[in-house]
Amino acid sequence: MDWSILGVNYPYIFSILLFSLGWLIIFTQANLIKKVIGINIMESGIFLFFLAIGDIAGGNPPIFVPGSEQVYVNPLPSAVILTGIVVSFSITALALSIIIKIYHNYRTIYMPELLRVLE
């Protein structure tokens, strides 16, 4: 097996590992705050994946210069990531505010205990 492929594609591998770690945290932790942290880790993996897709080796910033034959980096993934970061921040703020309300009403953020109280 040619291991040089792994060296070239490390952003993809690292983004898959981040996404998998976030998924594991979400489905194994009972604490609601830890679940929000897992969601944030998953989002970071997605953002890294989009950055890796938009990168071109030897690419220049997408500034058009008349008469030049340059290879440009795709600016669209960066724009999508900026929008995603804003949405990620909003989701995190909303989730944490809901968790605060849950704690004030039920005095717990532990999911099995919360389900027991709600029955």
Helices and strands as residue ranges (DSSP letters): H 4-8, H 10-28, H 32-54, H 76-106, H 111-118
